[in-house]
Amino acid sequence: MNLEMQQFKAEFFKALAHPLRIKILELLADGDKSVNEIQSLAGSEGSAVSQQLTILRGKNIVTGTKEGNRVIYTLRDPMIVDLLAVARQIFNNHLVETINMLDKFNDDKESSSN
């Protein structure tokens, strides 16, 4: 069971490992959208958006529902929003650590030149 869980996590994170896929998920975190809406908001070509949506659908991260001649995409699990928020917080923590290291480096540099 543990190996199955690790395999699921590896595949799940591999599916997220593309900047445009992350952008699509962030857009869908704000609500369901069509391919055209995602394309417009992401500022990306339709073929690139469609390709990334296909990957996200294949990994059951998003779902698509046909409405007339449009497909509306939705996050399959609302916990994705939490995951994206946690990833943002981890990034911010790393950024703070980097800034602190830079400040310490600059302080040490100033001390040694005096």
Steps between C-alpha positions, in 0.01 A plus 500: 500500500782743587666441163169559321459829685853609414441407136174699497677803648785476250258483207286777645792738546637409157165607354540837672859546382436759228456877544200520266325213681552684830364820341193309376439360849536846653244634253261213572544562873309824434215309333406279207612620158487409131812439292461845341477668840806312626689582181416869528582528871820296470614695197592177325420332170189285487694193389736529799209543741313207348810282520551579868129452578520157337783405736311635804185313394698181444627517857149576633606841631239690298172393344334632189125531453349565158267801489376548146810533283724591795674289761504649848792395717486452876746395767416140584597545864464838673803411717713600198434860607653421841796325335570806285479724808744276688739505202479880496579510873799268455625729222457802727688323781789425264495858380515632857791265578684618187442865589626436855813329365560792263454750785744304717749483213473876446537566875809275516643669192450846653651388833811360335558815294493727807 
